[in-house]
Each structure stands twice: as structure tokens, then as C-alpha cells.
Amino acid sequence: MQSNQPCPICDRQKNTRPIFENDDWLVRHSAETNIVGYVLIEAKRHFLDMADATESECASYGEILQR
């Protein structure tokens, strides 16, 4: 994503209180659904596919899933 384009995910991340976050990921409650307890894991870096995630991002994603 080009830096001059607005990003709805980044905009939401600015206005939310995360449940948990690390250097690569943010975990938050979903305000977009009506399902109690539904959470989202969002990357802090822009990429479209997990295949584009770095080795470090993949490792820290696994750590979040274990929490």
C-alpha cells in the first residue's frame, strides 16, 4: 500500500485500546461484528498475504496465538 493512501486498518488501530500487542501485531476486540469475544489480530506493517510476512513476524504471530 502506498503511504499517501488512507488505510482503514491503521485508522482503526489509532482509535482502539488493544487487548495485546507486540512489535509486529495488535490484538483487538472487533467493533465490526456483533459476536461477543470476537477478536482480530492485525499486522502493524502493510502486507496483503501471510506469505509476505517476515520470519520474525511469523514467529511473533505464533507467540500471540499461544496466549
Secondary structure, DSSP 8 states (H G I E B T S, - for coil): --TTS--HHHHHHHT---SEE-SSEEEEE-SSS--TT-EEEEESS--SSGGGS-HHHHHHHHHHHH-
